[in-house]
Amino acid sequence: MDLLLILSYTALCITVFKVFRIPLNKWTVPTAVLGGIALIGTLILLMNYNHPFTQLGSQVFNTTPIVPGIRGRVTSVDVKPNQEVKAGDSLLHIDPTPFIAKVTQAQAALAEGEQDVLQLEATYKAAQSNTVQAQAKRDRAKREYERYAAGFKRGAFTEQQVDNRRQTFLAAEAALESSTATEQQAQLAYQSEINGENTTVANLEAALAQAEFNLRETVVKAPTDGFVTHLAVRPGMMAVPLPLAPVMTFVHSEQHYYIAAFRQNSLQRLKAGDEAEFVFRAIPGKVFAGKVVEVIPAIGEGQVQAAGALMNTESLKTSGRVMVKLQMTDDLSDYHMPLGVNAEVAVYSDHFEHVAIMRKVLIRVESWKNYLYLDH
C-alpha cells in the first residue's frame, strides 16, 4: 500500500517537473520530497484510522457433534457425508431389540400396577365396610352396657352381668379402633397420588415413558437442515452416549457470518451498519460488499477465570484485536466457497469519506495480488 502511494506520488512529481519544466535544485527536490512525506503520511494516517483494514478475517459457522442418547450397536447409517438433509431426517439406526424388550416390560408392569390399584380400591372399600360393621357392634354393645348399668341401679341385674356388658363394650371399642386404623392404612395406599395419579401407577408410567424415549433414540435424526461431515461411524460399531465420542459432526444450514480482527486503534470507527468490503484469496480480482453487524463487546485476551494463581504483570502484556461480526450482502452463489474461507476486510466509516477512495483502490489492488503466489 505504502509503495503504491509513493510510486503514484513520484510519477506525479516527475510529470509536474517535466510539464512545467521545473529545474532540479536544492530547493525544488527537497520541497517535493518533504511535501510527499507530509501528504502521503497524512493520507495514510487518516485512511488507517477512519477506514480500517485487516487481513485477519474468516467465515464462521456452527457445528453440532452428534452424540446418541443411548448405548447400542449401529445397524445402518442413513446419510452420506456432505449431502444436504432436512430437519428430522434419519442419520443412523441403532439396534432397537433390547429397547423394544424394555418397553414391553414397562407396559406389562404398568398393566400389573393398574390391577394392583384396583385391588387397593377393593381393599379400601372392604375396610370401610368392616369399620361400619365394627361401629355398629360398638354402638350395640354400648347400648347394652348402658341398659344393664341402669338396671343394676334398680336391682334388675347383678354386678357380674353389668361387668360382662362393659367388657363386651370395651372389646367392641377396641375392634372399632383397629378397623378404623386398617381403613386409614388402606385409604393411604389407595389414594396416595402425584399430579392426580396413583403414585405406583405414576412411577410405572414414568418408567414406560423413559423406555419409549430410549426406543425413539435408536433412530438418530438431523436436528436442523444441514449436512453431515466427518462421518466415521459404520454399521456394527458401538455408539455410546458420551460427549467425547460423537459419531459424526453436523453442520447447520443457516445464515453464516464473518469475523474479522481489527487493531484497537480504530475501535472508535467501528460500529454496526458500517459499509464493508471483502476480498477472498479464493476469488482473486473480485471485491464483495457487506456490512458490519456488531462489534463484539469483549476481547478474549482480557478474560479472567477462577484459578489457583493470581494475575501477574505478564498476563496484562497483551494486545488483542477487536472482533467484528460482519455479514455479506453480495451473492456468492456463483462461486465455490466452502465454509470457513479466509477473507480480508475493509470497513468504511462516515468520517473523512473522501479518503475512503484510497482504501477502495488499495483493497482492489490486494484482490489482484491474490493471483500471485508461490508454493515452496
N, C-alpha and C positions, 0 to 999 in steps of 0.2 A: 504494500500500500504506500508506504513512505517513498519507496523507489519510484513508483508510478508518478506521484506528485512532483518529486524532484525532477524527473525526466521531462514531465509536462512543462514545468516552470522553466527549465533550461531551454527547451525548444522555443518557448515563448520569448525568452530573453534574446536568444540568437536571432529570432525573426525580427524583433524590435530593433536590435542593433544594426541589422543589415538593411531593413527597410528605411529606417530613419538615419542611417549612416552615422551612428553614434560612435565616436572614437573610443578605443580601448585604452584607458589610462588608470592612474592610481585613484581616481575619483569615481569613475563610472562602474568599473568592475566591482570594487568593494560595496558600492551602493546596491548594485544588482544582487550580490551575494547576501548582504545583510537584509535587504528587503525580502528576498526569497525565504531566508530563515524565519523572519518575523511573520510573513504571510502564511507560509506552509505550517509553521508551528501553531499559529493561532487557529487555522482551519482544522488541523488535526485534533487539537485540544477541544474545540467546540464540537466537532463531529463525534469524537470518542465519548464525550460526556453526555451529549444530548441525544445521540443516536447510537447506542451501544451495539457491539457485535461480539459474538462468541463462536468459537469453533467447537465448543463442548455442548452438543445437543443430541438428543436421541428420542425416538418414538418409544413410548412406554405402553405396556398393556398388562392386563391382569390374567393370571392363570390360577386354576384350582387343581390341587393334587387330588385325584380320585382315590378315595380310601373306602373299601367296602365296610358296611356296618356290621357284618357278621363274618365268622371264620368258616371257610368251606373250600371245596375243590372247584376250580373253574371248569365248566363243561363246554362253554363256547364263548368266543369273542365275536361280537356282532358289529364291530365297527372297524373301518380301515383308517390307517393314520393319514392325517392331513386332508380329510374329506369332511365337508360340511354335514352337520347333523342338526336336528331340531330338538328343542327342549322336550324331554320326556322320551326320546328315542332310546332304545336299549343299547347299552355299551357292551355288557358281558353278562353271562348267566353263571350262577353258582349252583352246584348240585343241591336240589331242594328236598331230597329224600328225608334226611333227619329232621328238617324243619316241618315237613308235612306230618311226620310222626308226632312232633311236639304239639302241633295244632290239634291233631286227633286226640291226644292225651288230655289236652286242656279242655276240649269240648266234652269229653267223657266226664272229666272231673266237675265241670260246671253243671252238667245234667245231674250228676250224683248230688252235688251241693244243693241244687234246686229241690231235689227229692228230700234231702235232709231238712230243708226249710219247711216243707210240707209236714214232715214228721214232727218238727219242733212246734208247728202250729197245732197239730193234733195233741201233742203232749201238753201244751199250754191250755187248750180247751178242756182236756181231761182234768188238769189240775184245778181249773176254775170250778168244774163240776164237783170235784172232791171237796173243795173249800165250801161250796154251797151246802153239800151234804153234812160236812163237819159242823158248819154253823147251825144247821137245823138241829142236829143232835145236841149241840151245846145248849141251844135255846130250850129244847125239850127237857134236858137234864136240869137246867136252871129252874124251869117252872116246877118240876117235880120236887126239887130240893126246897124251893120256897114254900110249896104247898105242905110238905112234911114238916118244915120248920114251924109254920103257922099252926098246924095241927098238934104239934108237940106241946105248944104253949096251952092248948085247950085240953091236953091229956089224951088226944086221939091216937098218937103214935109214940113209940118208945124212942129213947135216945139213940139206940142202936140203929133203928130204921132211918132216923134223920142223918146219922153219920154215914150210912151206906149211900143215901142220895147225895150227900155232899161230896163224897169221894167220886161218885159217878159224874157229878157235875165238873169237878176239877179235872178228871180224865178227859172229858169232852172238851174242856177249855184248852188243855194241852194239845189234844188232837187237832183242834182248830188252828192253833198257832203253828203247828208243824205243817198243816196243809197250806196255810197262808204263805209260809216260807217257801214251800215247794212251788206254789203258784208264782211267787215273785221270781224265783230262780228260772222257771220255765218262761216267764214273760221276758226276762232279760235276754235269755238265749234266743227267743224268737224275735223280739222287737229291737235288738241291737242293730243300728243302721248307720250308714255313712252316705250322705247325699241321697237319702231316701231309699237306700238299698241295704238289704241284709249284709252284715259285714263279711260273712263267709262267702256269699254269692258275689259280693263286690270284689273280694280278693281273687276269686276264681275267674271272674270276668277280666280283671286286670291281667292275670296270667295268660288268658286266652288272647287278649289284645296284644300282649308282648309277643306271643308265639306267632300270631298272624303278621305282626310287623316284621319279625325276623324272616318269615316266609317271603314277604314282599321284597325284603332286602336282598334276596337271592337274584333279583334282576336289578343290576346297577344301571341307572338311567342318566341321560345327559341333564345337567342342572339348568342349562340355558341353551340358546342357539350358539353354535361354535364348531370347533373341531378338536380332535384328539391328536396329540403328538407325543413323542417319547413312549410309544406303545410297546412295552416289553413283555406284557403278560401273554401267556399261551394256554390253551386247554390242557388240563392236567396239573397246572400249578396250583399251589395252595394260597388262597387270598386270606389275609388276616387284617383285622381292624386296628392297625397300628399307624399312627400319623407318620412315622418314619419309613413306612413301607407302602407307598402308594403304588397302585397297579398301572396308572397312566397319568398323563398331565392333560388337562382340559383348558383350551384357550377360548375365551368368550368372544362372541361376535358382538361388539358394542362400539360406540364411538371412541376412537383412540386419540390420545393427546400426545403432545411432545413436551419434554422437559429440557430446558437449556440453563446452563450455569453461567451467570454474568458476574463480572467483578463488582465488588461492593461500591466502587467509586461512582457508578451510575445508578445506584439504588433509587435516588430521588427522581429519576427519569424513567422509571418502570412502573406502569400501572395498568390495570385491567382496561381492555378496549383499545390499547395502542396498536397501530398497524405494525405488522411484522412481515419479513420475507425469509424464505427458506432456500438453502442451497444444499443439494444432496450429492454426495460423492457418487452415488449410483446413477444419477441423471446429470451428467456434466452438460454445461451450456444452457441450463434451464434455471429459472428463478420462479418460485411459487409464493403466492400471497397467503398470509394468515393473520392472526391477531392474538394478543395476549389475553388469556383467560383470567389468570390471577398470579400474583406474586406470593409464593408460598411463605407463610409468616414465621418460618423458623429456619435456622441454619444448623445442619447436622453436627458440625464440629463443636457447637456450643452446648450440646446436650449433656446433662449430668444424670447419672444413675446411681442408685444406692450401691455402695461398695465398702469394703473394709479399709480402704485407704482414702486419705484426704486429697483434695485437689492440690496440685503443685503448680509452680510457675510454668513448667513445660506444657501443661495441659492448656494454657492460655496462649501459647505461641502458635496460633492457627490463623489462617487467612481463608476461611471457607468462602465459597461463592454463593451468591443468591440464586435460589432455584426459582425458575419462572415456568409456569404452565401455559402452553400455547396450543392453539387449535388451527388446523389447516382449513382455509376457505376455498382454495382451488381444488379441482378434481384431479385425483391421481389414478383414476381407474384405468387409464390407458397404459400405465407403467407397471411393470412387475416390481412390487415393493414389499418384501417380506417384513413382518412386524419386527420392530426393534432397530430399524436402519438409523444410521447416524445422519445428523444434519448440522449445518452451520446456519446461525440465525442472526438477523439484524432486526432491531426494534427501533421504530421512528416515533419520537415523542412530538409534542406540539410546541417545542421550544426550538428557536433558530431553524425553522423549517426549510429555509433556503439552503442550509448546509446539508440537508438530507440528500440532495442530489449527488454529493460526493460519495456518500455511503452507498447509494443505489448503483453508482458506476462501479465502485470497488467490489461490491458483492457480486456483480455480474462478471467482473474480471476473475474473482475467486471461482465462480462457476466454470468458466472456460479453463481455468487452471486444472480442474479435475480431470481433464483429458490427459494430462501429463503426469505419469507416474512410472516408476521403475521398480520391479521386484528384484531383490538381490538376496 
